[in-house]
Amino acid sequence: MPAILEITALGRAYQGRQVLKDITASAAQGDVIALLGKNGAGKTTLLETILGFAVPEQGEVRLFGTLSTEIGANEKQRIGFVPQQDELLEQLSPSEHLELFRDFQPSWDQPLCERLCQSWDIPMTKRISTLSVGQRQKLSIILALCHKPKLLILDEPVASLDPIARRQFLTELVTIAADQQSVILFSSHIVTDMERVANKVWLLKDQQLVWQDELDTLKESVVKLHIDAAQPLPDQLPLPHQLRQQVQGNKATVTVKHWQSAEQTRFEQQLQAKIRVEYLNLEDLFLELHENQEQSCDDEL
Ligand SMILES: Nc1ncnc2c1ncn2[C@@H]1O[C@H](COP(=O)(O)OP(=O)(O)OP(=O)(O)O)[C@@H](O)[C@H]1O
């Protein structure tokens, strides 16, 4: 069976300016992937290119084995998408909009739809043009979820949701990923949310996916070392794979990547110091991985 999502040597440029470069990645059933990157890193561009909205300048994307720019109704029925800017039909009511979608979707889950509409207080009979931003976002999510897609792509899906709706939405995502064995790929700047549900991280930086692996592996690999020495430490500490270091007298904090706990004793002996290893949450990891640009950095992540 072909992979749900396969990206090969993908490149995108706008008016000759490269936005994505040499991206190769794939996703398997059950993957919940957090797509991280600063503003303008290219997340929306990547998600829209995956969906086949534009022909890539380099490389290709395959969805269910078919080029994303050539997918037909069969593949489209297996995809759910929540765009950053919703594309709802303003003149309809939520009830009419949902009905319209349901008619085109053989696998529509009506009980799920009713449950979400009720728990998210969707005003079913008001015109969509009169809904609040949060209500519109909820409706977009319901439209994307209820046909039980095998590939669910969400671009900033929770930006306008209140904390209760966000938590409910995240719970739904986890359930869907587990029950339907689908792929979920979503971007968000609310990194704490992503950490709750994602099992993989794709990190976009300098046009490339500089990290694409298990979230747990990332957390074990990039750590902050708190060093406490008997004597003053040198300005530049001889530790490999440093992202950032701050030395003050006998103490230092150093963020390193490719950390291997077996090395701790050796470094302690080398520096004649005690080292405490701090494992970071995803938000701190994101900050550390982006704040290293001006610092001494031995190579790219
Ligand atoms: N249609 C376009 N024409 C020209 N440049 C574009 C176009 N769309 C996006 N860009 C540029 O490509 C880069 C990536 O934009 P993109 O929207 O993909 O980033 P993003 O990571 O989704 O950002 P954000 O987190 O702010 O939503 C930005 O520099 C943006 O200005």
The ligand as a Tripos MOL2 file, in Angstrom:
@<TRIPOS>MOLECULE
LIG
   31    33     1     0     0
SMALL
NO_CHARGES

@<TRIPOS>ATOM
      1 N1          1.9380   34.2170   -2.7600 N.pl3     1 LIG1
      2 C1          3.1390   34.6160   -2.3220 C.ar      1 LIG1
      3 N2          3.9050   35.4280   -3.0870 N.ar      1 LIG1
      4 C2          5.1260   35.8380   -2.6700 C.ar      1 LIG1
      5 N3          5.6690   35.4850   -1.4810 N.ar      1 LIG1
      6 C3          4.9400   34.6740   -0.6850 C.ar      1 LIG1
      7 C4          3.6410   34.2130   -1.0510 C.ar      1 LIG1
      8 N4          3.1680   33.4300   -0.0630 N.ar      1 LIG1
      9 C5          4.1190   33.4160    0.8890 C.ar      1 LIG1
     10 N5          5.1770   34.1540    0.5250 N.ar      1 LIG1
     11 C6          6.4200   34.3560    1.3000 C.3       1 LIG1
     12 O1          6.9690   33.0670    1.5690 O.3       1 LIG1
     13 C7          7.4790   33.0080    2.8880 C.3       1 LIG1
     14 C8          6.7920   31.8700    3.6380 C.3       1 LIG1
     15 O2          5.4520   32.2360    3.8650 O.3       1 LIG1
     16 P1          4.4360   31.2500    4.6060 P.3       1 LIG1
     17 O3          3.0980   31.8970    4.6330 O.co2     1 LIG1
     18 O4          4.5280   29.9060    3.9910 O.co2     1 LIG1
     19 O5          5.0860   31.2100    6.0770 O.3       1 LIG1
     20 P2          4.4970   30.6470    7.4430 P.3       1 LIG1
     21 O6          5.5840   29.8380    8.0870 O.co2     1 LIG1
     22 O7          3.2090   29.9420    7.2150 O.co2     1 LIG1
     23 O8          4.2770   31.9780    8.2650 O.3       1 LIG1
     24 P3          3.2500   32.3380    9.4800 P.3       1 LIG1
     25 O9          3.7200   31.5660   10.6880 O.co2     1 LIG1
     26 O10         3.4620   33.8090    9.6710 O.co2     1 LIG1
     27 O11         1.8660   31.9840    9.0530 O.co2     1 LIG1
     28 C9          7.2660   34.3790    3.5070 C.3       1 LIG1
     29 O12         8.4630   35.1100    3.3730 O.3       1 LIG1
     30 C10         6.1670   35.0010    2.6540 C.3       1 LIG1
     31 O13         6.3110   36.3810    2.5880 O.3       1 LIG1
@<TRIPOS>BOND
     1     1     2 1
     2     2     3 ar
     3     2     7 ar
     4     3     4 ar
     5     4     5 ar
     6     5     6 ar
     7     6     7 ar
     8     6    10 ar
     9     7     8 ar
    10     8     9 ar
    11     9    10 ar
    12    10    11 1
    13    11    12 1
    14    11    30 1
    15    12    13 1
    16    13    14 1
    17    13    28 1
    18    14    15 1
    19    15    16 1
    20    16    17 2
    21    16    18 1
    22    16    19 1
    23    19    20 1
    24    20    21 2
    25    20    22 1
    26    20    23 1
    27    23    24 1
    28    24    25 2
    29    24    26 1
    30    24    27 1
    31    28    29 1
    32    28    30 1
    33    30    31 1
@<TRIPOS>SUBSTRUCTURE
     1 LIG1         1 GROUP 0 **** ****
